[in-house]
């Protein structure tokens, strides 16, 4: 190799290698800063099974929720394993902002109207914030029994109940999310000899995705001030549930098995009468459909 | 001696050339999916890029979760189920503009050749486009098609009528000279 040739080879080598490094360098320069990635879709719906989830509806989205619980499976073939009886809640939830939502619903059990407001205080961010925290406040108005049907007069305030809760959830990876939610339920009118006006509970819920559109869920709500030795009519249990979430475009189908007939938090926490371990289990579902009401921007 | 000087001179030229950079200051990337049941489009203005007219090198970085959809639920599904934005937060392009002549007035037709990375999959692509140099600004426009299967983005069978297999992508960006 002549000196001129080797020089040419050297220079071209430097140029080529430098060019290929530089090409990557431009990209490297653009990706120096870590991206701020909020963690989304911790749960598929605003409900896990019976209880609420940390999820809020995005701004301008209206969700129609149609929930159903059938009778007890252990009633057997005579009631077609509970399918003869149906308890229904129809609800709407609207996202005012990505973090602030309001909801309205009506449940056939007790003919109760419920309204709530939820606000996402913190959003999980990769490398910045480990959890998502949402607060939720509910007001329930029980319209049953009618004043005219009641022996003693019922005041409006007697029909009210309030629920306040803090939902804390973390999506550990693409598939697994876990949530804890301490909550307090206040019922204005109870049978004070055997019940308390204020009840405390701690919910624990989890979700594991099997495919990107299918997930299994579980939920347990511990009552923290359960009274032992209640008379038979007042025996209550912790609400337990297992379910499957199926998502198809704008719909989420949640098929559930639970010992609770409650479709609102008050009833789930304080009025669960089924003993899960003795097979007092109800089949049910929550179906949601989301509509986008606002246009872009 | 003269040879050495020549070598040093050459090295200086090759190393200083990348210093003359233009950065992306304004732009939008839009994609369109035209399927039987539904036309879907989304826009992203939070893109960044660098162009070096001296070496013709160009790079783009697109944060996937900044694509804005009309239906917010769709935006969530796009990030969660299709792009997996928590795993692959960025889409990138890194390459050179073939056929580009620096300082040439008017619109030029060029081809961007390089690596396009989407959903963690990198493909060598050739993308046609136009470029216009106007003083301290450079305008680039391009339209091309992306086959989702090439980047292992799978459409569920249930939604094949809602999401097209091939997505049209439109790029319109302005680069501004960045003094070093």
Interface residues (C-beta under 8 A of the other chain):
Chain A: X3 X7 X10 X11 X14 X15 X18 X19 X22 X23 X24 X25 X26 X27 X29 X30 X31 X35 X37 X38 X39 X40 X41 X58 X59 X60 X61 X95 X98 X126 X174 X212 X213 X248 X249 X250 X290 X292 X295 X296 X297
Chain B: X3 X6 X7 X10 X11 X14 X15 X18 X43 X48 X49 X50 X52 X55 X57 X58 X59 X60 X61 X63 X65 X68 X69 X70 X71 X72 X73 X75 X76 X77 X79 X80 X81 X84 X85 X86 X87 X89 X90 X92 X94 X95 X96 X114 X156 X158 X159 X162
